Amino acid sequence: MATIAKITAKGQTTIPADIRAALRVGPGDSLVWELEADGSARVRRVQPLDLDYLKAVEGTLSEWASPADEEAYRDL
């Protein structure tokens, strides 16, 4: 499937309805753009993060939050 869309002076474009339907995206959804080695771009829907889950997990990671850990992993 190929659909053409123009880019505005602000760098914006409208995602055609058939592409939005195929990606299952709508207002407020997030997309990620990935550049491929051949110069093409790939776009896909980003799954929303479950913030409550992430906050719960964060509470279990305190053992990895010491000043020594910050020093050891600073340049990663």
Gaussian input, Z-matrix of N, CA and C with variables (Angstrom, degrees):
# hf/3-21g

backbone

0 1
 N
 C     1     B1
 C     2     B2     1     A1
 N     3     B3     2     A2     1     D1
 C     4     B4     3     A3     2     D2
 C     5     B5     4     A4     3     D3
 N     6     B6     5     A5     4     D4
 C     7     B7     6     A6     5     D5
 C     8     B8     7     A7     6     D6
 N     9     B9     8     A8     7     D7
 C    10    B10     9     A9     8     D8
 C    11    B11    10    A10     9     D9
 N    12    B12    11    A11    10    D10
 C    13    B13    12    A12    11    D11
 C    14    B14    13    A13    12    D12
 N    15    B15    14    A14    13    D13
 C    16    B16    15    A15    14    D14
 C    17    B17    16    A16    15    D15
 N    18    B18    17    A17    16    D16
 C    19    B19    18    A18    17    D17
 C    20    B20    19    A19    18    D18
 N    21    B21    20    A20    19    D19
 C    22    B22    21    A21    20    D20
 C    23    B23    22    A22    21    D21
 N    24    B24    23    A23    22    D22
 C    25    B25    24    A24    23    D23
 C    26    B26    25    A25    24    D24
 N    27    B27    26    A26    25    D25
 C    28    B28    27    A27    26    D26
 C    29    B29    28    A28    27    D27
 N    30    B30    29    A29    28    D28
 C    31    B31    30    A30    29    D29
 C    32    B32    31    A31    30    D30
 N    33    B33    32    A32    31    D31
 C    34    B34    33    A33    32    D32
 C    35    B35    34    A34    33    D33
 N    36    B36    35    A35    34    D34
 C    37    B37    36    A36    35    D35
 C    38    B38    37    A37    36    D36
 N    39    B39    38    A38    37    D37
 C    40    B40    39    A39    38    D38
 C    41    B41    40    A40    39    D39
 N    42    B42    41    A41    40    D40
 C    43    B43    42    A42    41    D41
 C    44    B44    43    A43    42    D42
 N    45    B45    44    A44    43    D43
 C    46    B46    45    A45    44    D44
 C    47    B47    46    A46    45    D45
 N    48    B48    47    A47    46    D46
 C    49    B49    48    A48    47    D47
 C    50    B50    49    A49    48    D48
 N    51    B51    50    A50    49    D49
 C    52    B52    51    A51    50    D50
 C    53    B53    52    A52    51    D51
 N    54    B54    53    A53    52    D52
 C    55    B55    54    A54    53    D53
 C    56    B56    55    A55    54    D54
 N    57    B57    56    A56    55    D55
 C    58    B58    57    A57    56    D56
 C    59    B59    58    A58    57    D57
 N    60    B60    59    A59    58    D58
 C    61    B61    60    A60    59    D59
 C    62    B62    61    A61    60    D60
 N    63    B63    62    A62    61    D61
 C    64    B64    63    A63    62    D62
 C    65    B65    64    A64    63    D63
 N    66    B66    65    A65    64    D64
 C    67    B67    66    A66    65    D65
 C    68    B68    67    A67    66    D66
 N    69    B69    68    A68    67    D67
 C    70    B70    69    A69    68    D68
 C    71    B71    70    A70    69    D69
 N    72    B72    71    A71    70    D70
 C    73    B73    72    A72    71    D71
 C    74    B74    73    A73    72    D72
 N    75    B75    74    A74    73    D73
 C    76    B76    75    A75    74    D74
 C    77    B77    76    A76    75    D75
 N    78    B78    77    A77    76    D76
 C    79    B79    78    A78    77    D77
 C    80    B80    79    A79    78    D78
 N    81    B81    80    A80    79    D79
 C    82    B82    81    A81    80    D80
 C    83    B83    82    A82    81    D81
 N    84    B84    83    A83    82    D82
 C    85    B85    84    A84    83    D83
 C    86    B86    85    A85    84    D84
 N    87    B87    86    A86    85    D85
 C    88    B88    87    A87    86    D86
 C    89    B89    88    A88    87    D87
 N    90    B90    89    A89    88    D88
 C    91    B91    90    A90    89    D89
 C    92    B92    91    A91    90    D90
 N    93    B93    92    A92    91    D91
 C    94    B94    93    A93    92    D92
 C    95    B95    94    A94    93    D93
 N    96    B96    95    A95    94    D94
 C    97    B97    96    A96    95    D95
 C    98    B98    97    A97    96    D96
 N    99    B99    98    A98    97    D97
 C   100   B100    99    A99    98    D98
 C   101   B101   100   A100    99    D99
 N   102   B102   101   A101   100   D100
 C   103   B103   102   A102   101   D101
 C   104   B104   103   A103   102   D102
 N   105   B105   104   A104   103   D103
 C   106   B106   105   A105   104   D104
 C   107   B107   106   A106   105   D105
 N   108   B108   107   A107   106   D106
 C   109   B109   108   A108   107   D107
 C   110   B110   109   A109   108   D108
 N   111   B111   110   A110   109   D109
 C   112   B112   111   A111   110   D110
 C   113   B113   112   A112   111   D111
 N   114   B114   113   A113   112   D112
 C   115   B115   114   A114   113   D113
 C   116   B116   115   A115   114   D114
 N   117   B117   116   A116   115   D115
 C   118   B118   117   A117   116   D116
 C   119   B119   118   A118   117   D117
 N   120   B120   119   A119   118   D118
 C   121   B121   120   A120   119   D119
 C   122   B122   121   A121   120   D120
 N   123   B123   122   A122   121   D121
 C   124   B124   123   A123   122   D122
 C   125   B125   124   A124   123   D123
 N   126   B126   125   A125   124   D124
 C   127   B127   126   A126   125   D125
 C   128   B128   127   A127   126   D126
 N   129   B129   128   A128   127   D127
 C   130   B130   129   A129   128   D128
 C   131   B131   130   A130   129   D129
 N   132   B132   131   A131   130   D130
 C   133   B133   132   A132   131   D131
 C   134   B134   133   A133   132   D132
 N   135   B135   134   A134   133   D133
 C   136   B136   135   A135   134   D134
 C   137   B137   136   A136   135   D135
 N   138   B138   137   A137   136   D136
 C   139   B139   138   A138   137   D137
 C   140   B140   139   A139   138   D138
 N   141   B141   140   A140   139   D139
 C   142   B142   141   A141   140   D140
 C   143   B143   142   A142   141   D141
 N   144   B144   143   A143   142   D142
 C   145   B145   144   A144   143   D143
 C   146   B146   145   A145   144   D144
 N   147   B147   146   A146   145   D145
 C   148   B148   147   A147   146   D146
 C   149   B149   148   A148   147   D147
 N   150   B150   149   A149   148   D148
 C   151   B151   150   A150   149   D149
 C   152   B152   151   A151   150   D150
 N   153   B153   152   A152   151   D151
 C   154   B154   153   A153   152   D152
 C   155   B155   154   A154   153   D153
 N   156   B156   155   A155   154   D154
 C   157   B157   156   A156   155   D155
 C   158   B158   157   A157   156   D156
 N   159   B159   158   A158   157   D157
 C   160   B160   159   A159   158   D158
 C   161   B161   160   A160   159   D159
 N   162   B162   161   A161   160   D160
 C   163   B163   162   A162   161   D161
 C   164   B164   163   A163   162   D162
 N   165   B165   164   A164   163   D163
 C   166   B166   165   A165   164   D164
 C   167   B167   166   A166   165   D165
 N   168   B168   167   A167   166   D166
 C   169   B169   168   A168   167   D167
 C   170   B170   169   A169   168   D168
 N   171   B171   170   A170   169   D169
 C   172   B172   171   A171   170   D170
 C   173   B173   172   A172   171   D171
 N   174   B174   173   A173   172   D172
 C   175   B175   174   A174   173   D173
 C   176   B176   175   A175   174   D174
 N   177   B177   176   A176   175   D175
 C   178   B178   177   A177   176   D176
 C   179   B179   178   A178   177   D177
 N   180   B180   179   A179   178   D178
 C   181   B181   180   A180   179   D179
 C   182   B182   181   A181   180   D180
 N   183   B183   182   A182   181   D181
 C   184   B184   183   A183   182   D182
 C   185   B185   184   A184   183   D183
 N   186   B186   185   A185   184   D184
 C   187   B187   186   A186   185   D185
 C   188   B188   187   A187   186   D186
 N   189   B189   188   A188   187   D187
 C   190   B190   189   A189   188   D188
 C   191   B191   190   A190   189   D189
 N   192   B192   191   A191   190   D190
 C   193   B193   192   A192   191   D191
 C   194   B194   193   A193   192   D192
 N   195   B195   194   A194   193   D193
 C   196   B196   195   A195   194   D194
 C   197   B197   196   A196   195   D195
 N   198   B198   197   A197   196   D196
 C   199   B199   198   A198   197   D197
 C   200   B200   199   A199   198   D198
 N   201   B201   200   A200   199   D199
 C   202   B202   201   A201   200   D200
 C   203   B203   202   A202   201   D201
 N   204   B204   203   A203   202   D202
 C   205   B205   204   A204   203   D203
 C   206   B206   205   A205   204   D204
 N   207   B207   206   A206   205   D205
 C   208   B208   207   A207   206   D206
 C   209   B209   208   A208   207   D207
 N   210   B210   209   A209   208   D208
 C   211   B211   210   A210   209   D209
 C   212   B212   211   A211   210   D210
 N   213   B213   212   A212   211   D211
 C   214   B214   213   A213   212   D212
 C   215   B215   214   A214   213   D213
 N   216   B216   215   A215   214   D214
 C   217   B217   216   A216   215   D215
 C   218   B218   217   A217   216   D216
 N   219   B219   218   A218   217   D217
 C   220   B220   219   A219   218   D218
 C   221   B221   220   A220   219   D219
 N   222   B222   221   A221   220   D220
 C   223   B223   222   A222   221   D221
 C   224   B224   223   A223   222   D222
 N   225   B225   224   A224   223   D223
 C   226   B226   225   A225   224   D224
 C   227   B227   226   A226   225   D225

   B1=1.4394
   B2=1.5257
   B3=1.3043
   B4=1.4601
   B5=1.5183
   B6=1.2985
   B7=1.4498
   B8=1.5163
   B9=1.3102
   B10=1.4576
   B11=1.5203
   B12=1.3404
   B13=1.4611
   B14=1.5200
   B15=1.3161
   B16=1.4639
   B17=1.5219
   B18=1.3310
   B19=1.4558
   B20=1.5275
   B21=1.3302
   B22=1.4601
   B23=1.5261
   B24=1.3221
   B25=1.4627
   B26=1.5284
   B27=1.3232
   B28=1.4706
   B29=1.5250
   B30=1.3217
   B31=1.4610
   B32=1.5094
   B33=1.3175
   B34=1.4569
   B35=1.5232
   B36=1.3103
   B37=1.4604
   B38=1.5230
   B39=1.3039
   B40=1.4513
   B41=1.5169
   B42=1.3073
   B43=1.4616
   B44=1.5262
   B45=1.3236
   B46=1.4682
   B47=1.5319
   B48=1.3234
   B49=1.4669
   B50=1.5252
   B51=1.3384
   B52=1.4689
   B53=1.5295
   B54=1.3269
   B55=1.4674
   B56=1.5287
   B57=1.3589
   B58=1.4715
   B59=1.5174
   B60=1.3156
   B61=1.4668
   B62=1.5242
   B63=1.3290
   B64=1.4659
   B65=1.5236
   B66=1.3525
   B67=1.4634
   B68=1.5259
   B69=1.3377
   B70=1.4639
   B71=1.5345
   B72=1.3512
   B73=1.4574
   B74=1.5214
   B75=1.3125
   B76=1.4519
   B77=1.5161
   B78=1.3262
   B79=1.4634
   B80=1.5262
   B81=1.3260
   B82=1.4619
   B83=1.5140
   B84=1.3280
   B85=1.4665
   B86=1.5256
   B87=1.3167
   B88=1.4611
   B89=1.5141
   B90=1.3333
   B91=1.4586
   B92=1.5143
   B93=1.3164
   B94=1.4567
   B95=1.5262
   B96=1.3280
   B97=1.4607
   B98=1.5184
   B99=1.3255
   B100=1.4629
   B101=1.5257
   B102=1.3327
   B103=1.4570
   B104=1.5140
   B105=1.3102
   B106=1.4587
   B107=1.5263
   B108=1.3120
   B109=1.4669
   B110=1.5223
   B111=1.3259
   B112=1.4694
   B113=1.5248
   B114=1.3355
   B115=1.4549
   B116=1.5163
   B117=1.3049
   B118=1.4577
   B119=1.5331
   B120=1.3118
   B121=1.4598
   B122=1.5171
   B123=1.2935
   B124=1.4608
   B125=1.5193
   B126=1.3036
   B127=1.4625
   B128=1.5176
   B129=1.3208
   B130=1.4541
   B131=1.5174
   B132=1.2980
   B133=1.4575
   B134=1.5186
   B135=1.3239
   B136=1.4577
   B137=1.5188
   B138=1.3118
   B139=1.4613
   B140=1.5235
   B141=1.3246
   B142=1.4659
   B143=1.5236
   B144=1.3175
   B145=1.4594
   B146=1.5197
   B147=1.2862
   B148=1.4556
   B149=1.5290
   B150=1.3450
   B151=1.4584
   B152=1.5184
   B153=1.3214
   B154=1.4636
   B155=1.5218
   B156=1.3382
   B157=1.4618
   B158=1.5274
   B159=1.3406
   B160=1.4576
   B161=1.5237
   B162=1.3247
   B163=1.4633
   B164=1.5222
   B165=1.3201
   B166=1.4698
   B167=1.5205
   B168=1.3181
   B169=1.4671
   B170=1.5230
   B171=1.3156
   B172=1.4643
   B173=1.5227
   B174=1.3267
   B175=1.4491
   B176=1.5137
   B177=1.3067
   B178=1.4679
   B179=1.5225
   B180=1.3306
   B181=1.4648
   B182=1.5162
   B183=1.3150
   B184=1.4594
   B185=1.5246
   B186=1.3144
   B187=1.4647
   B188=1.5255
   B189=1.3350
   B190=1.4634
   B191=1.5238
   B192=1.3078
   B193=1.4594
   B194=1.5277
   B195=1.3067
   B196=1.4634
   B197=1.5395
   B198=1.3292
   B199=1.4719
   B200=1.5285
   B201=1.3431
   B202=1.4641
   B203=1.5298
   B204=1.3287
   B205=1.4656
   B206=1.5194
   B207=1.3276
   B208=1.4607
   B209=1.5246
   B210=1.3160
   B211=1.4798
   B212=1.5312
   B213=1.3176
   B214=1.4677
   B215=1.5166
   B216=1.3448
   B217=1.4520
   B218=1.5221
   B219=1.3122
   B220=1.4626
   B221=1.5229
   B222=1.3022
   B223=1.4663
   B224=1.5229
   B225=1.3145
   B226=1.4610
   B227=1.4993
   A1=108.17
   A2=117.63
   A3=122.42
   A4=109.07
   A5=115.84
   A6=122.40
   A7=107.73
   A8=117.46
   A9=121.85
   A10=109.44
   A11=116.39
   A12=122.83
   A13=107.44
   A14=117.03
   A15=121.82
   A16=110.54
   A17=114.83
   A18=122.23
   A19=107.57
   A20=116.60
   A21=121.24
   A22=110.42
   A23=116.12
   A24=121.54
   A25=111.42
   A26=117.25
   A27=121.73
   A28=112.28
   A29=118.18
   A30=121.19
   A31=113.51
   A32=117.30
   A33=121.36
   A34=110.33
   A35=115.25
   A36=121.00
   A37=108.53
   A38=116.19
   A39=121.62
   A40=108.09
   A41=116.10
   A42=119.65
   A43=106.63
   A44=117.33
   A45=119.72
   A46=112.18
   A47=115.69
   A48=121.81
   A49=112.56
   A50=117.59
   A51=118.59
   A52=111.79
   A53=116.46
   A54=120.18
   A55=109.77
   A56=117.21
   A57=120.24
   A58=110.72
   A59=116.50
   A60=120.31
   A61=110.63
   A62=117.16
   A63=120.72
   A64=111.46
   A65=116.53
   A66=120.54
   A67=112.14
   A68=116.45
   A69=122.21
   A70=110.66
   A71=115.80
   A72=121.06
   A73=110.33
   A74=114.29
   A75=121.28
   A76=109.53
   A77=116.59
   A78=121.00
   A79=111.72
   A80=115.66
   A81=121.72
   A82=114.72
   A83=118.18
   A84=120.26
   A85=109.87
   A86=116.50
   A87=122.10
   A88=110.36
   A89=114.96
   A90=122.34
   A91=108.52
   A92=116.76
   A93=121.39
   A94=107.80
   A95=115.27
   A96=122.29
   A97=107.50
   A98=116.40
   A99=121.87
   A100=108.76
   A101=115.80
   A102=120.08
   A103=109.47
   A104=116.06
   A105=121.95
   A106=109.52
   A107=117.54
   A108=122.46
   A109=112.39
   A110=117.25
   A111=120.04
   A112=112.85
   A113=117.99
   A114=121.73
   A115=114.30
   A116=118.05
   A117=120.36
   A118=108.96
   A119=115.92
   A120=121.01
   A121=108.96
   A122=114.69
   A123=121.71
   A124=107.01
   A125=117.15
   A126=121.11
   A127=108.20
   A128=115.77
   A129=119.41
   A130=109.69
   A131=115.02
   A132=122.24
   A133=109.28
   A134=116.14
   A135=121.67
   A136=107.52
   A137=116.04
   A138=120.36
   A139=109.21
   A140=117.90
   A141=119.33
   A142=110.07
   A143=115.24
   A144=120.08
   A145=109.43
   A146=114.91
   A147=120.35
   A148=106.99
   A149=116.75
   A150=121.33
   A151=112.67
   A152=118.39
   A153=120.00
   A154=110.38
   A155=116.93
   A156=120.71
   A157=110.33
   A158=116.91
   A159=119.94
   A160=111.84
   A161=117.18
   A162=120.29
   A163=110.82
   A164=117.12
   A165=120.69
   A166=110.65
   A167=117.20
   A168=120.98
   A169=110.38
   A170=116.74
   A171=120.79
   A172=111.52
   A173=116.68
   A174=120.98
   A175=113.39
   A176=118.19
   A177=121.26
   A178=112.31
   A179=117.56
   A180=120.59
   A181=113.37
   A182=118.53
   A183=120.88
   A184=112.37
   A185=118.05
   A186=119.81
   A187=112.03
   A188=117.76
   A189=122.29
   A190=111.95
   A191=117.50
   A192=120.19
   A193=112.93
   A194=117.50
   A195=119.85
   A196=109.58
   A197=117.64
   A198=120.36
   A199=112.26
   A200=117.31
   A201=120.35
   A202=110.94
   A203=116.45
   A204=120.13
   A205=110.64
   A206=117.21
   A207=120.68
   A208=110.64
   A209=116.71
   A210=121.54
   A211=110.72
   A212=116.84
   A213=121.08
   A214=112.29
   A215=118.07
   A216=121.06
   A217=113.50
   A218=118.85
   A219=122.61
   A220=112.62
   A221=119.36
   A222=122.42
   A223=114.70
   A224=118.26
   A225=120.48
   A226=111.73
   D1=132.76
   D2=176.78
   D3=-131.87
   D4=133.05
   D5=177.98
   D6=-135.10
   D7=137.12
   D8=-178.35
   D9=-101.77
   D10=137.34
   D11=175.70
   D12=-139.14
   D13=143.55
   D14=178.95
   D15=-89.60
   D16=156.06
   D17=176.38
   D18=-103.35
   D19=133.97
   D20=179.79
   D21=-79.03
   D22=173.26
   D23=177.61
   D24=-61.35
   D25=-25.05
   D26=177.95
   D27=-86.98
   D28=3.51
   D29=-179.50
   D30=80.91
   D31=17.03
   D32=-178.79
   D33=-100.10
   D34=157.21
   D35=175.96
   D36=-146.17
   D37=159.42
   D38=173.59
   D39=-96.16
   D40=131.16
   D41=176.33
   D42=-81.89
   D43=118.90
   D44=-178.30
   D45=-56.63
   D46=149.19
   D47=-175.38
   D48=-55.72
   D49=-40.66
   D50=-178.55
   D51=-67.06
   D52=-32.70
   D53=177.85
   D54=-72.86
   D55=-42.84
   D56=176.65
   D57=-58.34
   D58=-41.02
   D59=179.64
   D60=-65.79
   D61=-43.29
   D62=-179.11
   D63=-64.97
   D64=-36.83
   D65=179.38
   D66=-83.68
   D67=-10.81
   D68=-176.37
   D69=56.94
   D70=51.16
   D71=179.37
   D72=-120.24
   D73=156.00
   D74=177.99
   D75=-152.92
   D76=-172.40
   D77=-179.19
   D78=-53.35
   D79=131.89
   D80=178.38
   D81=90.18
   D82=-13.38
   D83=178.01
   D84=-73.62
   D85=158.09
   D86=178.59
   D87=-108.71
   D88=145.53
   D89=177.15
   D90=-121.88
   D91=150.77
   D92=173.03
   D93=-118.79
   D94=136.50
   D95=177.80
   D96=-106.58
   D97=128.81
   D98=-179.40
   D99=-123.27
   D100=127.34
   D101=176.65
   D102=-85.86
   D103=131.60
   D104=179.13
   D105=-92.72
   D106=160.51
   D107=-178.49
   D108=-60.11
   D109=-28.76
   D110=-178.40
   D111=-84.63
   D112=5.83
   D113=178.57
   D114=91.57
   D115=-4.31
   D116=177.28
   D117=-83.39
   D118=165.66
   D119=178.42
   D120=-119.70
   D121=147.02
   D122=177.39
   D123=-120.47
   D124=136.40
   D125=178.04
   D126=-123.85
   D127=138.66
   D128=178.27
   D129=-147.56
   D130=159.77
   D131=178.64
   D132=-73.52
   D133=140.66
   D134=176.22
   D135=-99.82
   D136=129.18
   D137=178.06
   D138=-69.77
   D139=133.97
   D140=177.88
   D141=-65.02
   D142=143.56
   D143=179.31
   D144=-82.25
   D145=144.62
   D146=175.28
   D147=-86.15
   D148=96.99
   D149=-174.19
   D150=-63.09
   D151=-35.09
   D152=177.60
   D153=-62.79
   D154=-41.62
   D155=178.18
   D156=-63.77
   D157=-45.84
   D158=-179.20
   D159=-62.08
   D160=-38.83
   D161=177.54
   D162=-65.18
   D163=-38.27
   D164=178.28
   D165=-65.56
   D166=-42.34
   D167=179.24
   D168=-66.62
   D169=-40.26
   D170=-179.91
   D171=-55.92
   D172=-37.32
   D173=179.59
   D174=-65.27
   D175=-20.58
   D176=-179.70
   D177=-91.72
   D178=-4.18
   D179=-175.25
   D180=-99.56
   D181=13.38
   D182=-176.42
   D183=-61.97
   D184=-27.75
   D185=179.55
   D186=-65.44
   D187=-16.04
   D188=-179.55
   D189=-103.41
   D190=17.62
   D191=-174.55
   D192=-115.54
   D193=29.05
   D194=-179.12
   D195=-83.59
   D196=161.61
   D197=175.49
   D198=-57.90
   D199=-33.70
   D200=178.30
   D201=-65.19
   D202=-38.68
   D203=177.19
   D204=-65.81
   D205=-44.14
   D206=178.17
   D207=-57.26
   D208=-43.57
   D209=179.16
   D210=-64.79
   D211=-44.66
   D212=-175.46
   D213=-66.97
   D214=-34.55
   D215=-173.17
   D216=-109.07
   D217=9.94
   D218=-175.59
   D219=-57.62
   D220=-39.17
   D221=-173.29
   D222=-92.47
   D223=9.82
   D224=179.93
   D225=-75.97

